[in-house]
Amino acid sequence: MKILLLCYEYPPVGGGGGRVAAQVAASLACRGHQVRVVTAGMRHLPRREVRENVEILRPASFRRREDTCTVPEMALYVFTNVWTAVTEARCWRPDIIHAHFAVPTGPVAFLASLFAGIPYVLTVHLGDVPGGVPQQTDHLFRLVGRLVAPIWHRAKAVTAVSRFVAGLAAKASGVEPIVVPNGVRLVAAPRLSFPSRGRILMVGRLSIQKNPLLAIRALALIREMDWSLGVIGDGPLRTEMEALARHEGIVDRVTVHGWLSEAQVADRMAESDILLLTSLQEGLPMVAIEALQWGLAIVSSRIGGVHDIVEEGKNGFLCELTAAAFAERLRELLAMPALLSAMRRASREKAAHFDLEKTVSSYESILEANRVTTRERSGP
């Protein structure tokens, strides 16, 4: 197949959704498919390159930061990318368009399909679905909600990364998505080291959605215990997070590494015991899936997108969004090495459910089933 992949974020730009798109693109290319990506460009990135046998085109988008995108920047992305996407669809003539994110990528896919007669499959992640990240996107969907409806219904198929996201999407659009979970490329992880060393890890953008201040408040309640916290990521709440750690008297036990390479993240996970996830919302967090294969117990918020990853009491705990609830579960794990060891082993076993090859096979089947037909090729 010739696959035109559209995604407003693609590494090194963006977060988990862009990484998912890149993994799927590279794996499909490895299977012999021709994959071309159109994504948001930035001044310091090449306009065109080939990486892992995937051709990447980056039209200018006026995006200012790699790790975040404002609503005006999303609108500019649509205007700056649609010409390239339509041109590629008309001239390169792919068999199928695969669009990640209903907003803002959806409008680009809709117009490319309309003007080139190429069908598209839409994959939704969380923030692009009404109700997914309400504190950040509710105002946006109030403005564009009705304009988005045709994007859902023109899609040949809609997929969602978790059951939770699929439910939100069905409620918002009336379309029943196919659940295709995010996956990771399974590797031979090192032997789990026991007993626990009390090493806790957080990974992600330090933003309101990720709720990092709650983590500091929870850890301050168990300051008498033996633990250390490593934080991989950066964002608008980093300064406030570090200030709170100083105020609580635990700053010497909290290390904020900033953004690290994929290999460095793997090294930190291999050295850790517990993944701490205090998010307000998640679709299907890649960091939690990656933590499974490194055998980390997961202590997470009790939110929809995590239920596919964490089995309560088996490979982790789900907590209400209070410092006391997180502190109680962390104290339990740190005080009971046998329980922590059992949960870490259970995480390692559960990793097999998120094998990237299974994920790619699902996408491959869906794209193949909805690829362009002779009748559709006769479009404008």
N, C-alpha and C positions, 0 to 999 in steps of 0.2 A: 504494500500500500504506500501511497504518497500521502503523508499526514501533515497538515498545516496546524501547528499548535499555537494558540493565542493565549497569552497570559500577561497581565500587566506587571507582574513581578517574576523575575527569573534570576537565579544566583549570578552575581553576588548581591543583587537587589532583592529586598523583601525578606519574608520569614518562611514559616513552615509550608504554606501553600505553594510558593514558588519552588521550594526544594522538592516537593512532591512532583510538580510538573516536570522538573529537570530530571528526576530519577526515572519517571515513566518515559520521557522522551529518549533518554540515553539507552534504556533497556529495549525499547521498541527498535531503535536504530541498530542495536546489537543483534536483534533478531532478523535483520535484513530489510526493514522498512526504511523508506526515505522520510526523514523528519526535518521539517523546517519550522523555526520558531520566530514569531514576531512579538517583541516585548518592548517595554519602556527603556529608552536609552538615557544615559547620563554622560556628561562631558568627558569624564575620565575613562569611559568604557568604549571599546571599539564598536563602530557602527555595524560591522559584519565580522563574524569569526566562525570557525568550526571547532567544536569541542565535543569529544566523545562521539564523533561521527554525526553530530547534530549541527545543522547550519543555523546560526543565530543572527537575526536582524534586529537592530536596535534603533528605530527612528527616534529623533529628539523628542523628549516628553516634558521638559522643563521641571522634572522632578529634582528636588534639591538634596534629599538624603536617601541613603540606601535602605535604612531600617524603618522608615515611616513614610506615609503618603497622605497628604491632606485631601479634603474633598475637592478644592479647586484644582489640585494637581491631577486627581482622577479624571476630572472633566477635560483637562488639557490632554491627558493621555488618550482619551477617546478621539479627540479632534486630530491629534498628531499621528496616531497609529492607524486610523481607519483607511487612509489612502494607501498605505503600504499593504495592509491586509487585503483590501479589495484588489489591488494590483497583483499581489501574489496569487490570490485565488483565481483571477481571470487568466493570468499568464502562465503560471506554473501548473495550474489545473490539478490540484490535489484530489484525492479520492474522498477525503473527509476532512473536516475542520474539528479540532478538539479544543474547546474553549474552557479555561479554568477561571472561575469566579463569574457569577451572573452579573455582578456590578464590580468594577467598571468594564470588564472584558466582554460581557454579554452584548452590549450595543455594537461593538466592533465585529463580533462574530455574526450578529444578525444582518448587518449591512453587507458584509463580505458574502454571506450566503445569498442575500437578496439580489445582489448585482452580478454574482458569478454563477449562481445556480448550484452551489456546492452545499450539501447538508452539513449540519454540525451537531456534535454531541457536547452537552454542557455539563461541567463538573462543578459542584458547589461545595464550599469548605466550611463556612460559618458566618463570618462577618458580611458576606454577600447575600445573606438570607434575612428577611425581616424577623426580628426577635433574637437573632444570634448574638449580637453585641449591642444591646439596646442603648446603653449610655453613650455609645459612639456613633451609631448608625440610624437610630430611630428618626432623627430629624431629616436625614437623607432620604429614607424611604417614604416619609410623608410628602416629600417634594417629587420623587420620581416613581413612586409605587405603581401608578397606572401605566407609566411609560415602559416599565419593565415586563409587564404581563405578556406582550407579544414575544419577547425573547424566550420565555419559558416554553411557550406553545409552538413556536417555530422549530425548536430543537427536535431532532430525530429521537434523541434519548437524553435523559437527565440522570446523572449519577451524583451520589452524595458520599462523603467520606465516613459517615457513621450513621447509626440508626437515629440518633438524636437530631442530626442535621437533616436527615431525610424527612423526619416528622415535621420539622419547622418548614421545610421546603414544600411539602405536600399541603400544609395548612395555608401557606402564603400564596401558592400558585395553582392548586388543584391538580398538579402533576405528581405522580407517584415515582420518586426517584429509585434507581437501582443502587443499593449500598455496595460500594467498592472501598474497603478500608485502606488507609495509607499503609504502606509496607516499608520494611527496611531490608537491606541486603545483609542476610545473616552471615556472620563471620564466626570463626572458631574463637570464641571468647576465652580469656584465661580462666583458670580454676578459681572458684570463689574462695576468698581468704576468710578464715574464721579464727577466733571470734571477732565480733564487730570492733571496728576502730572508731565508731561514732562519727563517721564522716558523712555529712549531709550535703546534698548538691541541689542547687537551683539553676535552671537554664531558661533564658528567654529575655524578651525586651522588658525593661523595668518601667512598665506603664501601668495605668489604672487597671486595665484588663488583667494583667498578671498579678496585681495586688501584692507587691513585694513587702510592703510595710507590715502586713499581717504576719508574715514569716518572722520578722524581727521581734514583733510583740510576743509571738508564741514562744520563740526561743528564749526570750528574756524570762519567761515563767519557769524555765527549766535550767536556769544558769548554773545551778548546783551540780548538774550532771556533766559527764565527760563527752563533749561533742565539739565539732568544728563545722562551719558552713562555708562552702565555696559557691560563689555566684558567677555564672558565665552569662554575660549580657551587659547591656547598657540601655540608657533611655532617660526620659524626663524625670523619673523618680529616683535616680541613682544618688544624687546629692542628699535628698531627704532621707533615703534609706540609710546611708552612711551616718548622717547626723543622728538618726534615731538609735542606731547601734551604739554610738558614742554616749548618748543620753542614758541608755539602758545599761551601760557598763560592760558591753559584750563586744566592743569593736575589735578587740585583739583576737577574737575567735571567728571573725567574719572577713573573708577575703573576696573582694570583687575583682575578677580577672578582666572584665570587659569582654569584647567579642573575641573568640578564639577560632582557629581553623578546625575543620572537621576532625582531623587527626588528634588535635589537642583536646577537643571535647571527648573523644573516645578515651584518651588517656585519663582524663579526670573521672569519667564514669567508671573505668576499670579500678580506680582507687577508692571509690565511694561505696557506701552501704545503703543509703536512703535517698530517693528523689523526693523533694518537697515541692508540691504544686499547689499554690494558693490562689489560682486564677478565679476570676468571677465567671468567665465563660471559656469553653474550649470546644472545638469541633471534633477533632480526634488528634490530640497533641502528639506531634512527631517525637518530641523529646521523651515522652512517656513510653512510646513504642521502642525507641532506641534504648531506654533504660532497661527494658525487659531483657534484651539479649545480653546486657552486662550484669544481669542478676541483681538489680536494685529493688528493694522493697519500695513501694510508692505510697506516700501519704499525701492525699489530694483533697481538694474541695469536693463536696458532694454535688457535682454538676453533670449535666447530661452527657457530654462528649467523652467522659472518662469511664463511664460504665462498661464500655466495650473492652477496656484495658485492665481495670482494677476489679478483681473479685474480692468483695468485702471479707476481710479476715483471712484470706488465703494468700494473696500476694501483696496485700496492702490494706490501707484503711481509707474510708471516705469520711470527711469531716464537715460539720457545719462551719459556716464562715465566721468563726470566732477564734480568738487567740487561745482561749481556754480549751476548746475542742482539739485544736492542733497540738497544743502542749501535752494534753492527756495521752494522745496516741504516740507522739514522739517519745514521751517518758516511758510508755509501755514497751516500745521496741528497744530503747536503749537499756532498759533495766532487765530485759529478757532475751539474752543472746540466742537461746534455742528458738524462740519465736521468730526473731529476725532472720536467723539462718534458714528456717523453713520457708519464710516468705520470699527470700532471695532465690531459693531453688525453684519455687513455684513461678516466679517471674521468668526465670530462664526457660522453664518448660512452656510457658504461655507465648513466648516469642515466636514459636513456630506458626502460630495463627496469623502472624503479620509478615510472612515471607514475601519479599518484594516480587518474586517471580510469580506468585499466585495473583498478586495485585495486577501486575502487567498482563498476565494471561486474561484476566477479566476485562481489562480495558481493550486488549487486542480483539477479543470476541465481540465486544459491543461496537467498536469502531468498524470492524469487518461487516457486521450485520447491518450497519446503517450507512455504508459507503455509497458514493454516488452511483446512480443508475444511468442507463443510456438516455432515458427520458429527461432526467434532471440535467444531464450534460447539454441538452438542447436549449437550456435556459438562456437568458440574455448574455 
